[in-house]
């Protein structure tokens, strides 16, 4: 089940942060990065965000979160899934929810994050640009519509 999260409450924000850190640790390892900025995120950054957060629940347990910054082209700022349930469809269901709710979207991910890129491409996203944020980290932006 997917439901909107109220990230202004510290308990929801903490749940979002805890899940994000689990997922980001795996992503940092995948990318071979020791210093991965998302791992430094604080709960206050979530509670103060103007984005919308949606959670995917399985047996009443939060197993996935997507953060969307609304706009003419809404942006997926975060898509995280509990590593215990990677590749079981939670991320795909969250992306599909975003696409049905916001229609035109963009997302940026590491060029080396092949599982994420595969997911976005399979849901109709197309690559529009790539750029380096540091010598060892190249990002790719994808758009729909």
CORQUILIN-V931582 format. One record per helix or strand. SS is the DSSP state (@ for helix, = for strand). FROM is the first residue (numbers start at 1). TO is the last residue. Records with the same first field share a line. If there is no record, write none. Layout:
# CORQUILIN-V931582
SS = FROM-TO ; FROM-TO
This chain:
# CORQUILIN-V931582
= = 2-5 ; 52-58 ; 61-69 ; 74-81 ; 105-110 ; 126-134 ; 137-143
@ = 10-31 ; 37-40 ; 43-47 ; 83-85 ; 90-102 ; 114-122
